[in-house]
């Protein structure tokens, strides 16, 4: 069958909690603002030993529970580019540690929209290659380590939390079938957010990187907001609408929106447009923004709460600095 379904999803988040009071203390922003405006009750905070690969491996083990890892054909990492080491193949580490001895491994990067868009890429690969039947997609993030809470230019990243998700895909599986994807890219934002002290642009032989240059930064937050705010909601709605249309469905078929972490006010506007309520989604206020794992965490929690209905369309929604917006439709059940 020319279909690819989601067989299972595994989630791992560290047990340690960083709550809104702690984020308020670190940032100097009142706790009620962290809770109400930033939308954070708490996030999970990884220990020194809970590396990006460790969390990805733990999520992967949960996703393949009861499945022989030797049957995996591909292990793909699509999480944060901030990993255990600089220039490090996280996919290969995960492949080795879970015993996927017959699988190849590679990585896909598109910042926080990578998880959603990777479903399209991997579905295409699986349908084009008769030898690829089972694929494990893994996203993991520990970007809380590269947030400077004293730098309020980067305050929109104060919602970051640590965690990982893994998705087991199976060709021919008529369950949770991956449909179509749509993405919008706007490269005018490409250099608005980065860790500016690392990379060839600012490399200086025999010179140490200043500590402040090791953190994510937004040099001109007002300029970015001025350009970004007017288009964000429309772009989210456009990728949703086009992914649904490409899939052969209509807005009325949407039963669940699995969002990237976003302000509650934006999520409410998206849901309202499609005549949905919060019962048709999941607010990540107790996870924070776990990079491209967000939509998979939302799906998992939505299923636990009985919000995902058989035969309805779940729309996975992502956005990544750079800037990209993406949506993938999945026929649930």
N, C-alpha and C positions, 0 to 999 in steps of 0.2 A: 504494500500500500504506500502511496506517495504522501505519507503523513509522518510527522514526528510529534510525539507526546512527552509530557513531563511525567516521568514515572514516580519521582520522589524529590523532596526538598529537605535539606538538612541545615540547621541553624546552630551556630555557636556564638555565645556572648560570654565575656568574662564575668565571674561572680561579683567582682568588686564594683561598687556603685559610686558614681560622682553625681550628687544631686544638685538641684537648682541653687541651694544655699552655698555649696562649695564653688559653683561656677560664678555666683554673685561675689563671693569672697575673692576669687582669683582675678575677676575682671573689674571689680568696683562698680558693677551695674546692679541696681536694686533687684532683690530676688523676685519681686512681683513682676518686674519687666522680663526677667529670664523665663518665668512661668507663662505669662500672658502673651507677651510680644514674641519672644523667641520660641515659645511652645515646648519648653523642656521641663519635665518633672524630674527625670534623671537620665543619665547615660551610663553605659558600662565602660569601665576603665581597665585596660589590660595591664598585667604585671610585666616585669622585665622579661620573664620567661615565656610569656604569651606573645610570641612574635607573630608577624603577619602570616608566615607559613604555618606556624603551629595552629593558629585559629582556623586557617583554611583547611588544614588536615583534619581537625576535629569536626568541622562542618561536613567535610567530604565523607568521613566515616559514618556520620549520621545519615547522609543521603544514600549511601550504598549498603546500609544495614540489610542483611539478608540477600545481598546480591554479590556474586563472585567478582571481585575486582579484576581477575584475569580475563573477564569478558569485556572489559572496557577497551575501546579502540582509540579513544582520545581523552586526554585530560587537558583542559584549557583554563588558564587563569585570566580573569578579567577585572581584578580588583585594583586597589591603589598602586600607583607606581612607587610610592614610598613603601619599601619592603625591607626584609631582613638586612640586605646589603645593597649598595649601589651597583647597578648593572648585574642583577641577580635573576636567575631563571626560577621563579617561584613555582611555575607549572611543573617543572621537572622534579623539584623537591617533593611536591605533593604526590606526583605519580609514583615516585620511589617509595615514599613512606606508607602509602595505602596498599602497596603490593600490586599495582596495575602494570605488571611486567610486560604485557603485550601491547600496551598503549603508547602512542606517541604523545608528545606534550608541547604546547606552545602557548603564547600569550596574546591577548587582545587588549589594547588600551584606547579608551576614549573617555577617560576620567569618569565622572559619575553617571554617564549614560551608557557605559560599556556593557553592563549586565543586560539591559533591555535590548540593545542592538545586537549583542552576541548571539541571542536566540535566533535571529535572522541568519547570521553568518553560519552558525553551526547547523541549522536546519538545511541550508543550501548545500553545505559540504556533505551532509549525510545523504541527501537525496541524489547527489551527483556521483557518489562513490559507493558501489555495492558492498565494499568491504568494511564500511563504517556504519555500525548499527547501534552502538552504545557510546555515549559521550558524557563526560562529567565536566560541568562548568562550575568554576569556583571563584568567588569574590571575597576579599578580606581587606580590612582596613584598620590601621592604627594611627590615623592622621591626627589624633588628639595630641600626639607627641610633638607635632610641628606647628601647633597653634600657640601663639604668644598672646595670652589673655590681656596683657597690658597694651597691646597694639589694637586700638579700637577701629582702625581702618580695616581690620580683618574680622570685625565683630559678627558678620554674618556666618562665620565658620565656628563660632562658639558653641554651636549645636552639635558638633561632631561627637560621635561615640564610636567605641571600638566593637568590632564583631565581624562575623563571616557568615556566608551562605554558600551552599553547594546545590546544584540542580542536576539530577540524573535524567538524561534524555534517551528515548528509545525510538528507533525507526519502526513504523508500522503500528505503534501503540495508539489505539483509538480512545485515548483518555487524556484530558487536559491538552488538547491538540493546539500546537503553535500555528497561528494563522499568519497574518501579514504585519509588517512593520513600516513605520514612516519616521523619518528624521529630518530635522531642520538644523542647518549649521550656519553660524554667523561669525566669521573669522575676525571681525573688527574687535572682538573681545579677547583675542588669542594671548595678548601680553598683559592683560589686566590683573591676572592672578598667577603667581608662581612662587617657587623657592628660588629667589633671584641670585643667591650666592653660589649655587651649584650648577654646573654645566659649562659648556665651552664658551658661552658668550662672555662670561666674566672670569674665565680661568686665568690665573696668574702663576707662573712657575715660582716655586719656593715661597709662596705666600699662603698664610693660614686664612681660612674662611672665618670671618667674624661670626660670633654666635648669633647675632641678630639676623644674619643672612641665611641661616639654616631653617628659618621658619617660613611658612606660607605668608605672603604679604600681598596687599592691594595698594600700590603706590598712590592711586588717585581714586578713592572710593566714591567721591561725589560725581566724577565724570562717568564712572562705570554705572552707577545707579541712574544717572540722567538718561543714559542710552538703553539700559537694560529694563528698567521698571515698565516703560510703556509697551514693551513687546512680549514680556514673559508670559502673561496670562493668555494672550492670543496664540502664542506659539505652542503652549501646552494644549490648548483646545484644538489647534490645527493638526497636531500630530495624532491626537486621539481620533478626530473625525476622519482623517485620511487612512489611518490604520484600519478603522472599522469599515470604511468604504472599500478599500482594497480587498478586505476579507469577505466581501459579499454580504455584509450585514448593515443594519441601520442603528442609529443612536438608541432606539427603543430596545435593542438587544443587549445593551450594556447592563450588567448586573453588579459589577464590582470594579472599582478603580484601586489598583495597588500602586500607591505613589512613592516617589522619592520623598525624603523628608522635606516638607515645605511649611510655610506659615499656615495655620488653620484657616485664616481668612481667604487665602488663595485656593486652598483645597475646597472650601465651602462654595466658592464661586464656580469652580469646575464642576462639582457635584450638582449644584443648582442648575447649571446649563443643561445637564442631561437628566434632569428630574430625579436625581438621586439624593440620598441623605448620608449622614455619617455611618449609618448602618450598612451602607454599600461600599465602605472603605475601611481603612484602619489608620488611625493617627499615631505616628511613631514617637509620641511624647515620652515614652519610657525606654526608648532605644537611642534617640537622636539620629544623626545622619551617619550611617555606616557605609558611605560611598555607594558603589553600584550594587551592594547587597540589599538596599532598602526595599525595592519592589518585591524581592523574594521573601523578606521578612514579613512584609505586608500581606502577601499571599498566605503564608503559613499561619499568621494570626487570624486572618479572615476566615480561613478554613476551620480553625479551632473554635471560632465563635459562631460558626454556622452561617456566615454571611455569603459564602460562595455557593451558588445554586447550579445544579446540574443543567447543562444545555445553555446557560447564559454566558455572555462574553465578559471575561475579565481583561481589563486593559492595564498592562504594566507600563508605568510612566517613569521616565528618567530625564535628567538634565545634567550637563557637565560644563564646567568652566571651559571657555574656549571660543564660542559657546555653542553647545548642542542641546537640542531637545529631541526626545525619542519616545515612541509608544509602540508596543507590540500587543496584538490581540491574541487571546487564548480562549478557545471554546472549552469551558470547564466541565469536568465530569466525564 
